[in-house]
Amino acid sequence: MLYQIYETQRSMMEPFADFAQAASKLYSNPLSPFGQNPFAQRVSASYDLMYRLWKDYEKPQFGITTVDVDGTAVAIHERVEIDKPFCELRRFKRFSDDPATLTKLKSQPAVLIVAPLSGHYSTLLRDTVRTMLMDHKVYITDWKNARMVPLAEGEFHLDDYVHYVEEFIRHLQSIYGNCHVISVCQPTVPVLAAVSLMATRGDVTPLTMTMMGGPIDARKSPTAVNNLAMNKSYDWFENNVIYRVPTNFPGAGRRVYPGFLQHSGFVAMNPDRHMSSHYDYFRNLIKGDDASTEAHRKFYDEYNAVLDMDADYYLETIRVVFQEFALVNGTWDVISDEGDLERVRPEDIRTTAHFTIEGELDDISGAGQTAAAHDLCYNVPKARQKHLEVKGAGHYGIFAGRRWRDSVYPQVRDFILQFNEGPRVPVSPGKRSTPIAAAPARRADRQRSIA
């Protein structure tokens, strides 16, 4: 019912937002009679702020059209490589008419960036993608808003997330022979699971796996995000944050964790900072500081654009990652495509080099949570392991902004290049799976619903 109330309120506010936008332009136009008023700039700024607070924020575009490769402008063509019900594998293909540049582009490594499915769209990693494109062939997971996915497409579970990652890795391997994987925040866990399962089966695993600011072991240095997930029961989340999509969307009736509730949680973490930011925006509008106001708009166009997450995926993530700690406890079983239970065994990874990155001031994934991957992947030689703590960086600073570009990216680039040639034949520890009949009741129920 809460979702329907929110949608009704949003629809009612839409004409007021349009009016505020028009009024802001009217008062800011010096040729308008209203623009001659001595208080016109202040009134215009007030209406502009109202519009920004009331408007509906749509999914942003990546908007990457060119990148600089060694002083040469390279054109970027963005296209969907694989279209799944809940995710698109998006490729940023590079073009150049300079022969030397083209030869260099063809020889560079292929990288799969697995973006988080945790509230914001994959465009949050725009800076990550743009920077990586200078030296790599880049693909990214572009997750869909669950409210736009019809019920006929079925449910989406954490296991499905893992299988999506496996499929995307195999797709790149089929084109380039092998690839590198980068996971940012939430997907560090399912990506590690996907690579572990591939290793257990004896499949070719990625050459490198870079994990950035993720909750591999959420017990270490728990943050406010971790504490909420650990201190509330599974039933509490199911009863308090899960709602059905209203009838005015393609996914009507789907159980989701709505984006507007997630956004409220984001803002509640730092309310003073957001109030101060909006007040500064208002003052900068009055002063005519176009650079600062445009920076504010760009940030909040991204920050305020949120998506709904399928309820099954969200609740299973809470249980598996933040309550049972199934990955680090060695108790996580994933349902295979054949209907078997496969145990996630990171110790079976032997050839994939891995690089963990944490921010010193990260308030989303605490210190040591990502580095825990090294203890789990203990059969990877130490020479193929690396850890970096980025001094002075918060959560977003390790994959976007100046610290990412100047401090983190050069090390990621060099790590990928160092292990770009690796073993093509994996060490096979043998497949370990359990028949589906031995699975817990909730998994058997899920299997029936999929069938």
Buried (B, 14 or more C-beta within 10 A) or exposed (E): EEBBEBBEEBEEBEEEBEBBBEBBBBBBBEEEEEBEEEEBBEBBBBBBBBBBEBBEBEBBEBEBEBBEBEEBEBEBEBEEBBEBBBBBBBBBBBEBEBEEBBEBBEEBBBBBBBBBBBBBBBBBBBBBBBBBBBBBBBBBBBBBBBBBBEEEBBBBBBBBBBBBBBBBBBBBBEEEEBBBBBBBBBBBBBBBBBBBBBBBBBBBBBBBBBBBBBBBBBBBBBBEBBEBBBEBEBEEBBEEBBBBBBEEBBBEEBBBBBBBBBBEEBBEEEEEEBEEBBEBBBEBBEEEBEEBBEEBEEEBBBBBBBBBBBBBBBBBBBBBBBBBBBBBEEEBBBBBEEBBBBBBBBBBBBBBBBBBBBBEEBEBBBBBBBBBBBEBBEBBEEEBBBBBBBEEBBBBBBBBBEBBBEBBBEBBBEBBBBBBEBEEEBEEBEEBBEEBEEBEEEBBEBEEEEE
